[in-house]
Amino acid sequence: MKNLTSRRQFLQKTALATLGMAAFPSFARKVAPSDKLRVAHIGLGGMGNAHLNWFGALQEVDVVGICDLDSEHLNNTAKKYSEKYPDRKLELFDDFRKVLDRKDIDAVTVATPDHWHAQLAIMAFEAGKDVYGEKPLSFSVKEGQMMLAAQQKHNKIFQLGTQIHAGENYHRVAEIIKSGVLGQIKTVRLWKTGFPPVLGPTNYQKPPANLNYDMWLGPAPYHKYSPERVHFNYRYFLDYSGGVFQDFWCHIADIVWMSLDPQNLKKVSATGTKPEGVATAPKSIDIAYEFENLKLFWTSTPPNVPGAAARGIGAYFEGEKGTLICDYSTKEITINGVTMLDVPEVPITITRSPGHQQNFVDAVKTRTQPESNLAYARKMTMPMHLGLISYRLGKELHWDNVNERFVKNRKANKLLWRPYRKEWNLINA
């Protein structure tokens, strides 16, 4: 622990110099080996490999290990990385607990299926490590509460992997909304088109030798192995995720919380359609949220507003003086019948990100929370969980924002938490 503490102190001492270089590209920075953040990557699917590439390109980072419970994923990723960086050493792990036991690792990135996000992050905090975790933040509302408590108790840094958050477009949209040029925003409409694949019929079989299936299931309910449920397809089963809706909520709801920070959720009402095949997450879902002074709608098809049909994902802000529609990289503002791409008179007031991963590295060094920090991410993620609960019960639900419980609905409150499978309850929750 002494070595770990002194290492963190050294990183902090050099942080100001690093932040002073934030305007320069990472490859242009010269960093002493002793000043590098030692990072390991857990989960090596598509996003896990993206993490490896992003952090591997940062001069302030020394990627020291990768971990996956599928040996094919692990070995394939190691091969590609060694071909790209033949002079770098990389340790391979088949169990994330071995990563967390390493005292010389400063931080981990987590790109596992959703049902592992919270428990793994909490254990990392307890092991003295900072975390860059993929979205969504957690599988359940209670997990988000536990994550925040652990992060604050151990004084750790957390960044949610909503990479779009760091982009210029979202920062500019937030500036325009916050400036008041559109007046009070009373309604926001969010949407994401696209349906899940039709999976099945179920092909029950023995798990392949390369996959530790029991660990893959981990805290989720036991289910006999079938390839239709694992790896990329996990997101279409309510045992592990929440379908297209859960996959994309954080990407576009993020701009609402960046711009408006909705307060005091009062009620949520969801309807939807079930998928074809063996998947269980909704095929489509429409949700109405009522906050204090704001109505928020999610739909699986574009709303009937100008410009929405041309965007597969988007947000439409309706203000007293005008409207704004945006997606990840574009925006259009309409005021007094005139549509424009920007509002020049609105000044730049929000500090731009040096890059989402760089923001995390800088935050670790300065011990200040990054933009997509855990407290922020939890507030932004919670309505997603509540919408799925309303869909599952087929009822409008009233929410007690102070106590974070549904009002007089035992069935709904029971779904705020799913107890872990006993043998994989690693945090005694």
N, C-alpha and C positions, 0 to 999 in steps of 0.2 A: 504493500500500500504506500510506503514511503516513496518508492520509485515512481509510482503512478502520480502521487501528489506533486512531487517536484517537477515531473514532466508537464503536468497541467499548468503549473506556475510559470514554467518557461514559455509555454505556448501563449499564455496571457501577456507576458512581458513583450513579446514580439508582435502582438495583435495590432497595435496602432500603426506600425509600419506596414503591415499587410493591408489594412484597410485603406491606408493612404495610396496603395497601388490599385485600388478597386477599379479604377477607370481603365486600367491596362488589361489586355487579354492575358489569361492565365499562362499561356505558353511563353509570354515575355517575362514572367517573373522568375527571379533566381532565389531559390529557397534552400537554406542549409538542411542537410538530412536530419539534424537534430530538431529542427523546427517543424517537421512534417507531421501532419495528423495521420495516425495509423488507423486505417479503416478496413473492416471486413464486411463482405456482402452475404446476406442470408436470403436464399430463394433465388433460383437462377432460371426462371422462365423469361418471357419477353421483357418485362420491366426490370427484372433482376439483372439481365445482361445490359440493359440501358443504364442502370445505376453504375455498373462496372465501367462502362465506356465513359460516362460523364465524370465520375470521380477519378478514373484513371488518367484523364486528360488534365487534371488540376495539379499544378506544380507543388501546391501546399500539401498534397495528399500522397501518402504511401499506402497503396493497396497491398495488404499483407495476407489476406485470406479470403476464400470463397467457400460457401456452404450450401449443400442441397442434399435432401434425402433420396433423390433419384440419381444414381451413379452415372447414368447416361448424361443427364443435364450437367452434372458436376464435371465430368471428364471432357465433354464437348466444349464447355465454357473455358476450362483450363487450357485446352488445346488452342482455341481461337485467341485467347489472351497471350499465350506464350508466343504465338506467331506474330502478334502485333507488337509485343514488348519482349523480345527474346532475352534481354539482359535483366529482367525483373524476376524476383523470386515470389512465388505464390504458394501458400499452404492450403491444402484441401481438407475440408471437414464434412462429415456426413451427419453430424448432430450439432445443432446450434448451441447446445449447452457447453460443448467443448470450446466454442468461440467465446462464450461469455466467461469461461474460466480463465481465459488468457488475460493476465494483468497488463500486458503491454499493448493491448488494443484499446484505442481511445473511443472509437465510435463504430456503430454498425448501421448498415442500411437493411431494411426489411421489405422484401417483395414476395412474401408468402401469400397463399390464399387468405381471404378476409378473416376466417374464423381463428387464425393464429395471430393476427396483428397485435391485439391487446396484451395477451399473456407474454408474448415474446418481448414486447417493449417494456413491460413492467419488470421482467426479469433482467433486462439489459440495464434499466435504471438502477436496480438493486445491485448489479454487478459493477456499478460505477461508470457506465458507458452512456454516451449521448446517442441519439437515435434519429435517423432520417427514415421515416416510415411511409410506405405507400398508402394511398387512399383506398377505401374509406378508412377513417381512423380506427374504427372498431366494429365488431359484429353486433353489439347491443348497447343500449343506453348505459346500463350499469358498468360495462367495460370502460366506456369513456370516462365515467366518474372515477373508477379505480385508477385508470391511467393518469389522470390529472393529479390525483392525490399522491401517487408514487413519484411522479415527475417533480412535484413541489417538495415532497419530503426529502428527496435525494438531490435536489437542486441540479437537475439535468436539463440539457438542451434537446428540444424536439422540433423537427421540421416535417410537416406533412408533404408528401410528394405530389402536390398539385402544381406541376411545372408551369402551367399556363399563368398562374398567379404572378410570376416574375415578369411577364411580358409587358411591353410598352402599351399595348392596346387596353389591357385591363386597368393599368395605372391611370391612363388618360380618361377612360370612362368614369372611374371613381372620382377623379378631379372634377369632371363636368357635373356629375350628379351632386357631389358635395358642394359645389359652388352656388347652387340654388338657381341657376339660370333656367332650369325647367320647372321651377316652383316645387311645391311639396309633391313627392312621389306617393301616390295613393294605391297604385296597383302595379305589380310586376308579373309578367308571364314568362315562364321557362318551358322549354321543350327539348326533346331529343327524339328524333325519328329512328326507325330501324327496329326489327324484331329479332328475337333470339333464334338460333338454328333449331330445327326440329331434330331432337335427339331420340335414339332408340331404334328398334326395340332393345331392351336391356340385355346385355351379353355378360351374364354372371360367369366369373372364372377365377382361377387362382391368381393373386397379384403377381406381376412379373418380378423376377429376381432382382432387378435393378432398382425397385421401388420399395422403400420402407412404408408400406401402406398403413400400418397401425399408427405410426407417427404422423403420417399425412392426415389421417382422420383426427388425431390428437384429441382436443377437447370436444369435438363434434360427436353427435350420436353415432353409435356403431352402425355400419351398413356394409353388407357384403360387397366385395369389390366388383366393379364393372368399369370398363374404360370410358364409358359415357359420362361418368361423374367426376373424373379427376383432371388434374392439370388445367388447361384453359377452360374447359367446360364447367368447372366448379361453380363459376359465377351464375349459372342458370339454375342452381338448386338452393332452396331456402335453408338447408342445413349448413351451408357455407357462405352464402352471399344473398343478393337480392335482385339478380337479373340486370338487364340493360339499365334500368332505373338506378340501382345502386352503383353500377359501374360508372355512370356519367353525372350523377347528382352533384358531386363535389366540384367537377370541372366547371359547371355553369352557375350553380348556386353561389360559388365563391365570389363572383362579381357583385352579387346582391349584398353579401355580408361585407365585402370591401367597401361598397358604396353607401350602404344604408344601415348596417348593423341592426336588423329588425329586433324589436324588443317585445317581451311579454306575449308569447304565443298563447292564444286562447282556445282555439279548436282546430281540428284537422278532420277532413272527410275525403276518403279515397274510394274510387271504383276502378275496376280493371277487368282484364280478360285473362283466362288461364292459357298456358301454352299447349301446343300440340306435342305429342311424344311423351317422354318420361320426365322432362324437366318440371320443376315445381315453382320457380320464381315467376312473377307475372309476365305475360307476353306484352301487355300494354297496361299502363296505369295513369289515371288522371287524379290529381289531388288538389284540394282547395285548403289553403292555410289562412287563418285569420290571426294576424298580430295586432298589437296596439298601433293604430293609425296606418296599417298596411295590409292589403290583401295580396297573397302570393299564390299563383297557380302553376302547377306542373301538368303538362300534357305530353302524350306520346306521338302527337301529330302537331304540326305548326298551328298556332292560333290564327284566327282570321284578322290579322293586322298587317299593315303595309310592310313588305320586305321579309316576312317570316317564311313564306313558302319556299324562298330561295335558299334557306339556311337549314341544314339538317340538325343543328343545335343552336340555341340562341336564348337571349333575354330581351324582353321588351318592357321598358320603363315608361309608365304613363304618369306624367306630371301635370300640374295645374296650368303650366305655360307651354308645355311641349312634350315631345316623346323622344326616346332614344332606343334604338335597336342595335344589338351587337352580337357577335360570336367571338371566337378566340382572337381573331386578327383584324376584324373590321367593325366599323360602327357608322351609324347614320343618325343625325340629330335633326329633328323637325321642330321649328319654332315659327309660329304665325304663318304656317303653310309653306315655309321655305325649308327645304332639306339640304343639309350640309354635312361634310365629312368631319368637321371639327368646329370648335367655337374659339377663335383666336383670342378673344378678349378674356377668356378664362386662363389665368396664369398657371404655370407649373408650380404646384405646392407639395406634391408627394415625392419623396426621395425614391429614385429609381433603383431597381434591384441590380446587383452586380452579376446576377444569374442565380437560379434557385439553389443549385448545389453550392456555389460560392457563398451565397448568403448563409447557408448552414455552416460552412467551414469558418467564416468570419464570426458567426455567433458562438461557435465552440471556443474560439480563441478569446473573445471578449467576455464570454459568459453572460451574454445578453440574448434574449429570445429572438429568433428570426421572424420573418413576416408571417409565415404559415405556422405559427407556434401552436402548441397543444391546446391552450385555453381557447384560442380563436377557432381552431379546427373543431373542437368539441361543440361549440355553439353552432357552427355552420353545419355539422354533420347530424346533430340530433333530430332536426325535422325529417330527415331522410328515414331514420328508424321509425319515427312516429307515423309517417305516411304508410310504411309497409305494415305496421300493426293495424292501422285502420283498414287497409286492403284485406288483410287476413281475416279480420273479424266482420268485415262488411258493414261497419257502423261509423257514424260520426262520433268523434271522441273529443271530450273537453279536457284541457290540460291545465294543471296547476304549475305555473312556471317557477314559483318559489320553492316548492318541495319536489319538483320534477317527478310528478306522478299524475296519472289520469284521475279525473274526478269521478268517484263512485263507480269504478269499473274494474272489478277484480281480475277478470279475464285479460283485459288490456294491460294492467299493471304486471301481471305474471309474465307477459311477453317482453317486458323491459330488461329481462335477464334470462339467460339460459344456463342452468348449472352445467359445469364441465363434467365430461366423462371422468369417473373417479380416478382411474390410473393416469390421466393426463391433466389433473388439476395440480399444476406445478407451483401455484402461488397461494394455495390454501384459501381459495375464494369461496 
